Amino acid sequence: MIQFKAVTQQDGGKLRKYYKDCQYGLCEYSVGTKLMWRPVLHPAWAEIAGCLVVRNEHDGHWVFDYPVPGPEGDEDAALTAIEQYCLEQGAAPVISVVPECKAARLLARYPYVRVSDIRTWRDYVYYREDLQLFAGRRYSGQRNHIKKFRALCPDAEFRRLTSADEAAVRQFWADYEAEFPKGDNAKARDELELAKKMLRLVNKPWFIGGGMFDGEKLVALALAEKCGDTLIIHIEKALYSYTGVYPAMVQAFADACGDGCRWINREDDAADRGLRTSKLQYGPAKLAPKYCFEPQSELLRHVNAIPELKTERLTLSALTEADIPAYNALVLDGDRNRWWGYDDVGGLGGPVEERSFFDVARKDFENRQAVNFAVRLDGKLIGEAVLYRFDCRGGAELGCRIDGAYAGHGYGTEAFTAVAEWALYKVHLTRVVAKCFKENQASYKMLSSCMRKNGEDETFFYFEKLV
């Protein structure tokens, strides 16, 4: 099981090990974004197969960044680990803020997936040279504003920020808040507080801080981070009372701090109309997409209701309320279920009631997490076959148990084969897997007769059936 650790300032160096050479070009793949937005996204991280994997929270659900590989990193192994982790936790393996360069890889990975690319999330990415020079007709407005600023403040200069500028930064925030135009905007105020906290980290080796000074007065500032060939701007603030200071600061920062970078990422616009207008006026080279991949179970796409399957002797169909007494007896048979591999009673998380197991099976299908087939002989429930643990990549696991009174007649093999065939040819899975305890010779014999052995460990034999 993956052990995720909440991101803290002390983790900055470990995260930076992956982000410093990351070419995804999106602001989320940076130490600054992880630290600044901790109170909102609650990021947690782990190192898996030589990759950095970050789990965030969004709207009450987990979403995972695309893995960031180190020199020997295995992205596919990291993705598999995320999928397995989500399977164990009963969560959807949502991979979010996926860079464009990785989208095709995920499309090929998941047979069924919902993909979104929300306009509000897209980062504004500029050529560094454009912001450094403001050359050409389209930047005439920026050049005119800079001329006005230079006329008003001829001695203004840009310089790197250090801890020695702490008093100037503190005064800047006081001046900025005094003329803050969005004082009644709670979201903007929250962002401002996060920015103030972040700027206290200006001396960390991961960040580049700079400011425009009019004499000893700080009138604009920025904090950025180099990730691959992209300079990611985490904070940009300027005093509105200084005409033209904003483009002057943008140009000076790109010139002084963007060496070695081809791109400058000024992050998204948070659906703020003013920010969107301003960012577009600077002529972005692209609005970098951030795809969200939500893999879907084949059950969701192909199974509206549990069907009836018929074999030579058996009928397999959905559990009904009339089955509850027989189903409870099957589930509570301790001697038989020591080989089942799952604690039905413990899995309830509460006391056993008459409808408990029936309701779990019903809800699992409603949520398209599993299909529980009642195995019937002459209409009587004698067992169940369960297709579950859909892995989002065309695979699922199959289990079968038969009442002890009917054991030894091949009913398990018959039921198991029927559900496996249905899964492969009607649900359109590519792979059905199963396992049995090594001590369970009856199950081993049954699985060997209808599946291919696919490995073992200290506890189980593993089997699979492919299309």
N, C-alpha and C positions, 0 to 999 in steps of 0.2 A: 504494500500500500504506500502510495506517495505521501510524504510528510511535508505539507506546505508550511512555510514560515511567514508570518506577517512582515511586510516590508518596513524597515526602520532606517533611520539615518546611518546606523552602523553597517547596514547592508549595501550602502552605496558603492563601495569599492568592488564588491562581488558582482553586483549587477552591471557595473560599468565594464567589467571584464568582457561581457558579451555585447553591450551596447556600443562600445567605442568603435568597433569595426562593422556594426550592423548597417546594411545598405537598404533597409526597408524604407527609410525616408519619412516615416510617420512619427508624429510627436509622442505617441504612446510607447514607442520603443526607445525610451530614454529614462535616465535616473530622475531627472527633474519632474517629469509628468507623474511618475510613480510616487514621489515624495509629496509633490504639491497637492495631488488629488487623493491622498490617502484617506481623508475623512469622508470622501464621497464614494470611492471605488473599493476601499478596503483591500488593496492588492496583497497577495501572498505569493511566495515564490518557492521554486524547488529546482534543483539541477537533475536532469534526467537524460541519460544517453548522450552526455556531452552537450546538452542544450539547456538554455534557460527557459523555464515554463512559468508563466505568471497567471494566477487565477484572480479574477476580479469579481466584484458583485455589481449587478445592474438590475434595477427593478426587482430586487429580491431573489434573483437567480444568479448562478455562477456563469461567467463567460471567461473564456481562456484566450490569451494572446496567442498568436501563432508562435511556435517555438523559435527561439533565436539560437542557432548552432554556434558552438565554439569551433576551434580548428578541426577537431575530430568528431564533431557533433553529428548525430543521426536523427534527422527530422522525423522520418517515418516511425522510428522507435519511440520518439517522444510523443508523437500523435497517438500511437497505439496505447501508450501509458495513460494519456489523458482519457482516451475512450474507455479503457479498463477501469480507471479510477471512477469515472462517472457511472459505469455499469454497476460497480460495487456500491456506490452511494445512491443509486436510484435517481440520478440527475441526467439531464440532457447534455451531451458533449458539444456545447456551443463554442465555436471558434470565431472570435470577433476581431475587429479592426485588422482584418487580413490584408496585407499589402497586395497590390495588383500583381506583382511578380510571383505570388504564391497561389493565386486564385485557381489557375488551371490545375495545379497539383491536387487541390481539395475537390475540385469538380470530378477529377478522375478517381478520387478515393471513395467518394460516397455515391452509391447508386441512386439514392433519393435524398435531396437536400434542398432546403429553402434558403435562397440567397437574397440579401438586401444590401443596398448601398445608399444610405441616407445622406441627402445633400448637406444637412447641417453638420454632419461629422467630418466632412472632407477638409483636409488641410490645404492651406494656400501655400503653394511652393513656387519660389521665384528663382530665376537664375541669379547667382550672386553678383555677376557682372552688371546686370540691370540695376540692382539696388545700389551697387557701388558707384556707378557712373551716372545714372539717370540720363542716359544719352538718347537722342532722338526726339522726334516731335511728340510722341505720346507721353513723354515725361516733362513736357514744358511746364505744366502746372506745378509739379514738385520743384523744379528748378526755380520758378518764380517765388515760391514760398520760402525756399532756402535763401534766396537773395534778400527777401524782406527780413528774415531772421538775422542774417549777417549785417544788414544795415542797422538793425535795432541793437544787436549785441556783437559788435565788431571784434571783441576780444574773447568771445566764447570759444571754448576748446573742449575736445573730447579726450577722455583718458580712462584707463582701466580703473575699476573700483576695487578697493582693498578694505581691510578692517580699519585702516586709518581714516576712512571716509564715513565712519559710523554716524558721527554727529550730523554730517551733511545729508546723509540718507534719512535720518530721523526727521530733520527739518523738511526735507522734500515731501515726506508722507504727510506732514502737518499742512504744508502748502497745498498739496494735491487734494487732500480731503476738504480743504476750505473752498475749493472751486470745483469739487467733484460734481459733474452734471447728472449723475445717476443715483443720487443719495436716497431716493425712494424706491430703488430697484434692489430687492433683497438678493437676487442672484448676483448682481454686479457687486454689491457690498461684500458678499461672501467671497467672491473671487479676489477682491481687493485685500481682504484679510489674509487669504492664502498666499497672495503675492508678497505681502509684507513679511510673512513668516519665512517664505522661501529665500528672500533676498538676504536673510541673515546667514545663509550658507554660501555667500559669495566667495569665501576663501577656500571652499572645498575644491580639490583638484579637478573635479568633473566639470565645473562651471566656469564660464567666462562672463564677467560683469563689466559693464561700461557705463559712463555717464557723460552728459554734456553739462559743462560748468560755465556759468556766467560769473567770472571772478571766482569767489568761493561758494557761490550759490549753485546748488545742483538743480537743474531745470528739466532734465530728462534722464531716464535710466533704462537699462535693459539687462537681462540675464539670459544666457544661452548655453548650449551644450553641443559639442561636435559628435555626431554619430555617423560613422562612415564618411561619405562625401557631402553630408548635409549638416548645416548649422541650424539647430532647432532653437528658435526664440521662445523661451518660456514666459518672459515678462517684458512688456514694453509699456512704459508710462511716461507722460510728459505733461508739463503744466500748460493748461489751455490758454493761459494769459500771455504766453510767449508765442506770438505768431510765427509759424514756419518751423518751430523747433522739432516737430515730429518728423517731417521728412529729413531735416538736417541730422537728426539722431539716427534714423534708419540708414542713411547714406554713410555716416561716419562709422557706425557699428559694422556694417558690411565691409567697409574698407579696412578697418583696423583689426577685426576679429574673425573674418571669414577666410583667412588664408588656408589653402589646401582644400577648400570646399567648392563644389560646383553649384550646390543648391542652398537656398535659405528657406526654411519652413517656418512660417509665422502662425502656425496652428489653425484651428477652425474658428468659425465666427460665432459659435454658440447660439445661432439663430437670432443674433442681435442685428437689427437693420442697419444701425450706424456702423458697426464693425464690418458688416458685409460690404457696404458701400465703400468704406475706406480701403479695405483690403483689395477690392477689385480695382480701385483707382491706381494701385501700384503695379498693375499689369502682371498677374501671376502667370507663370509658364504653364501651370496645370493646377487643377483642383484634385489633389491626390485622393482616390477612392479608398474607403475603408470597408471592405466587405464583411458581412456577418454571415457565417455558414451555420445553419441549423439542420444537422442530419435528421432524417425522419425514418421511422420504422416502416418496413414493408407492410406491416399490419395496417398502418394508417392509410396506406395507398391502395391496398388491394382487398382488405377484408372488412366488409360492413357488418357481417354477422357470422357467428360460428356456424359452419356448415355441418351437414350430416354426411359422414363417410361410412361406406359399407364395405366389409370384407366378406370372405366366404362364410364366416360364422358370427361376426360381430357387427355391431353398429356403434359408431362413435359420434357423439353429438354434445350439445351444450348441457351443462348441469341445469337441473330444474329444482324448484323448491321441494318437489316430491322426492328428490334424491338426497335431501339433507340427512336423514338418519343413516342411510347406507354410506354416504360420503363421510360423515363424521366418524363412523366406525372404521373406515379405511384409513383416515388421517390419524386416528388415535391408536392404531394398532402398533404398539411399541416394538414388538418382535419383528414385524415386517419392515418398519420404517427406520430401523437402525442402519439400513443400507440406503435410505432415501437421500441422505446427504444434506438435508435441510430440516431445521427444527420448526415445524409448522406452528407449534404452540408458542415457542419463544418469539417467532416472527410476528405474532399478533400484537405484541407490546401491551397486552392487557389481558383481562380474564377471558376464559373460553366460554362463549355463549352458544346457544343452539345454532345461530346463523353465522357464526364468526367465519368459518372456513369458506362457506358458500359466498359470503359477502366479499371476502378477499379475492376469490376467483373472479367474481363478477366485476369488481372494480379494476382488477388488473386488465381485464379485456376492455372495459370502458376507456381506460387510459392507454390502450394498445401497448401494454407491456408484456402480456402473455395471453395464451389461449389454453384453457383447461378443457380437455375433452373427457366426457364421461365414457368409459368403455362398457358397453352393454352386451349381455348375452341373453337372448330372448327377452329383451326389454329391461333386464335387471342390471343395475350398476355393479360391476365386479372389479372395477379399477379406474384409473385415470391416466391419460397421457397429456403432458404439459410441454408446450413449445414456449420458450422464454429466453431471457438474456439476449435480446436482439442487439447485435454489435454495431449497427449502422453501416456495415460494410458488406451486407449480403449474407450474414451468418446468424444462426440462432442455435440454442441448445435444446435438446429434447430429453425428457425424462418420462419413465413409465413405471407404474406400480400396479400390481394385481393382488386382489384379495387372496390371502393364503389358502382359502378353501378351493380356489380355482387354479392354483399354481401347478406347473408341470404339464400343462396341456398345450403350450405354445401360444396362449392368448396374448402374452406380452409381446412376443415377436410379431404377431399378426397386427396388433394395434400400433406398435412402434413403427413398423414398415409403412402402414397406411398414412400415419401422420407425417412421416418423413417425406413420402412421395407427394403428399398434398403440399407440404412446405416448399419443396423444390420446384414443383410444376404448376402450382396454382398461386402460391404466395410469391413466387419468383425469387426465392432465395438461391444463392449459389453454393451454400454450404450449411449442412446440419451437423452439429457435433454432439457427443454424449460422453459420459464417463461412468465408471463404476469402481467401487472399492475393490482392492485387490483380493480381499477375502470373499467377495461375492461371486462365486463361481457360476451361479445360475445366470446372473446378469452378464458376466463375461461371455458365456456361451451364446446368450441371446444376441448381444451386440456384435459378436464376431460373425454371426450368421447373416447379418444384414448391413454391416458397416465395415469400414476399413480401419484397422488399428493405426493410431497416429501418435504413439508415444506413451510414456508412463513416468510416474515419479514415485516417491516413497509411499504414497497413499492410493493413487488412482491409476487405472488404465484409461487411455483416451482414445476415442474413435471419431471418425468423420464419414460423412456421405456427401459426395459432390454431384453436381448436375452431370 
